Amino acid sequence: MSLFSQFNSLYRKSILAIAKIAVPVFAAGIVLGSAGTSMASSTCSPYGYYGPIDGNQYYNQACIATVSSGANATTWVGGNQSSTVPTGYMGGYARLYNASGSLKEYAGWVFNNSPVYAMAVTTPTDGVHQSYYSYGITAAYNGNGYNYIYTYQSPDLTY
């Protein structure tokens, strides 16, 4: 038997031995790792595009996420160009609603404090088991104040 054949045979035996141990350990890890935990999930609205406003194009989006302790909403706003948006030119206001339309949590206005491509504003988490959606507001500097643009509403997500 050639050296290559000996190596190939030993290699196959090693892989089989490792697989016999690794597959059950991997499966056990999945079962134990998911036991007693809640899976996080999220969904977002379509992007909204607007501008130019004082020479800048923008986009925004509303996202909703559930985590082990409840649900929160995030409002994204960003410049729709290849350069950063100047300091103070954009802001976001995140709002979390239950499916009945009651405002449950919000994060007040936050503006970019340095030149950035995009930014996110997230509400505190609401821990009541129910359906929620996100519906944010964004701001774009127009040279003499701000234009306020609503995001599209996110789909509902149940905690």
Secondary structure, 3 states (H helix, E strand, C coil): CCHHHHHHHHHHHHHHHHHHHHHHHHHHHHHHHHCCCCCCEEEECCCEEEEEECCEEEEEEEEEEEECCEEEEEEEEEECCCCCECCCCEEEEEEEEECCCCEEEEEEEEECCCCECEEEEECCCECCCCEEEECCEEEEECCCCEEEEECCCCCCEEC
